[in-house]
Amino acid sequence: MSNIKKTVAKKVRCKMFKKNKNLEAVSYECGEWHFDELPSWWAWIYVGGDRGVAERVCREMVFPSGMCVTVEETLYIFAGGTENGVRIGLIQYPRYPDNELNLLEKAISVGKKVAEENYQWSFSVVTPNEIRTYSRRRQAHNNKR
């Protein structure tokens, strides 16, 4: 445990009671409260379309797989126009711990399904390390101006 974590744990009188070595998860008890800690990871999924459709798709996908997502309405402004859409957040949630590769695969699956259900050609997934834009257009990788 780092010095900062030890200091915080001491100040709030927390006691470590469980450690999951596979995912480096640690659980702490702090009186009537407890918290679980994992290395952080997140993905933002950007896709055009209807928020209601995105919410329905997310509900269908999170329940069986144990994910936690947020759905936020947004407006995309681009050369040539605007479009309503959503930004879907997926985090490393201590209740459903998973490794980064599996979380990325889940984010891509959510993006594909939301894009398909909203009749969109593309979507993007942004993580702490990279951005990926997925497209069903044939020439999407040839962005000549």
N, C-alpha and C positions, 0 to 999 in steps of 0.2 A: 504494500500500500504506500502511495506517495506521501510526502510530508504534508502536503495540502489536504489530502483526504484524511490523514490522521488528525490534523488540527481541527478540521470541520467535524469529524466524528467525535472528537473529545468535547468540543464546544457544545454540541447538541446531545451529548451523552449517548452516542450510538454504539452498538455492538454488532460486529460482523457475525452472522449466524449460518450463512450458507455460501458455498463457493462452487460454481459450475466451471470446471477447468476447460471443458470443450469449447465454450464460447466466452470464456473469461468473465462470466456473470458473477456478481457478488450481491448478496442481500444483506441489508443492515436493519437492525431494530433500534428504534429511538423512542423509548417509552411506548405510548399508544400508537405511534406511527412507525411504518417501516418503508424502506425503499429498496428497489432493485437497480443495479447499475451494470451497464454493458458499454463496450466501446461504441461510440456514436457512428451512425451511418444513416443517410437519407437519400431520397430521390424526389425530384419534382418532375411530374409528367405534364407536358403542355399539349393540349389538343383543342381544336375548334369544335363547336357544336353546342348542344343543349345541356344545361346543367342537370336537368331532371333525368335525362338519359344517362349521364355520367354517374349520378347518384345511384340509379337502379343497377347499373352494371357493377359498380363498386360493392353494393350490398350483396349482390349475387356472388361476387368473387371473394370477399373477405371472410364470410362466415365459415365456409368449409376449410379454408386454408389458414385461418388464424392470422390475419393481417389487420393492421390499423391504418386507415387512410383519412385524409381530409380532402374535401372538395370545395374549391373556391371559384366563384364566377370571375371572369376577367374579360377584357376587351383587347383583341389583337389589332394593332395598327401597323400596316405594312404598305410598301409601295403599291399603289393601285387600289387601296381600300381598307376596310375594317371588317372584323368578324368577331362575334361573341364566342366565348369558349370557356374552358376551365383549366385550372392548375390543380393537379392532384398531388398531394404530399404523401409519401410513404416513408416511415421511419423504422429504425431498429427499435422495436417496442419490446421492453423486457418481459412482458407477459408471453410473447411469442418469439423468442430469440431465434435467429437464423444467421447464417454466414452471408457475407457480402454478395457472393455470386448468386445464391438463391434469391436474395432480396432484389438484385438487379433483374433476374429472370422474372420475378413477380411483377416488378415495375413495367417491364416490357410487355408482359401479358396483359396487364391492366390497360396500358397505352393502346395496344393493338385492338383490344375488345371495345374500348370506348370510341376509338377512331372508327372502327367498322360499324358500330351501332349508330354513330352520328354521321355516317356517310362521308367521312373525311379521307383525304388522300394521304395525310401525313400526321406525325406527332413527334415530339422530342422528349427525351429522358435526360435530365441533368442530375449528376451525382457530384460528390465532393471532388472527384478526379477527372470527369469528362462530361461532354455533351454528345448525345447520339440523336440524329434525326432519321427517323424511319419513314419511308415513302413507298407508295404503290405506283408512283409514276415511273415510267421506263427510264427517262433521261434525268432524273432528279440529281444524280451525282455530277452531271455536266452543267454546272451553273455558269454559262458564258454570258457576259453582259454585252 
